[in-house]
Amino acid sequence: MTKESEIPGRLDWLILLIMTALLMFSVPIVYSASSTIGFTKYGSSEKFLMSQVLRVFVALAITILISRIDYHRYKSMNKRI
């Protein structure tokens, strides 16, 4: 009998939730650390914030896409050491 998390193409929701929480935690940190530099150099304190938000969404999308691939397929891409 296989566990639900062992079924190929299934998401591990706990890992996705933790990863999303960490990524969302990075957004205000980047904003608070770079708002002054963004305003001084680019005239917008949200310059780096928008860049970080875009990167968060891209990272989540790529993670979900890659997690849909059966991990056994990665074995053929592995080089033996």
ChimeraX attribute file (.defattr): number of C-alpha atoms within 10 A of each C-alpha:
attribute: neighborCount
match mode: 1-to-1
recipient: residues
	/A:1	3
	/A:2	6
	/A:3	6
	/A:4	10
	/A:5	11
	/A:6	11
	/A:7	10
	/A:8	13
	/A:9	15
	/A:10	14
	/A:11	17
	/A:12	13
	/A:13	10
	/A:14	9
	/A:15	10
	/A:16	15
	/A:17	11
	/A:18	11
	/A:19	15
	/A:20	16
	/A:21	11
	/A:22	12
	/A:23	18
	/A:24	15
	/A:25	11
	/A:26	15
	/A:27	18
	/A:28	14
	/A:29	11
	/A:30	17
	/A:31	18
	/A:32	13
	/A:33	12
	/A:34	17
	/A:35	18
	/A:36	15
	/A:37	14
	/A:38	17
	/A:39	14
	/A:40	11
	/A:41	11
	/A:42	12
	/A:43	12
	/A:44	14
	/A:45	18
	/A:46	18
	/A:47	17
	/A:48	21
	/A:49	22
	/A:50	14
	/A:51	12
	/A:52	19
	/A:53	17
	/A:54	11
	/A:55	14
	/A:56	18
	/A:57	14
	/A:58	12
	/A:59	15
	/A:60	15
	/A:61	12
	/A:62	12
	/A:63	14
	/A:64	16
	/A:65	12
	/A:66	12
	/A:67	16
	/A:68	13
	/A:69	13
	/A:70	13
	/A:71	11
	/A:72	9
	/A:73	9
	/A:74	9
	/A:75	8
	/A:76	7
	/A:77	8
	/A:78	8
	/A:79	6
	/A:80	4
	/A:81	3
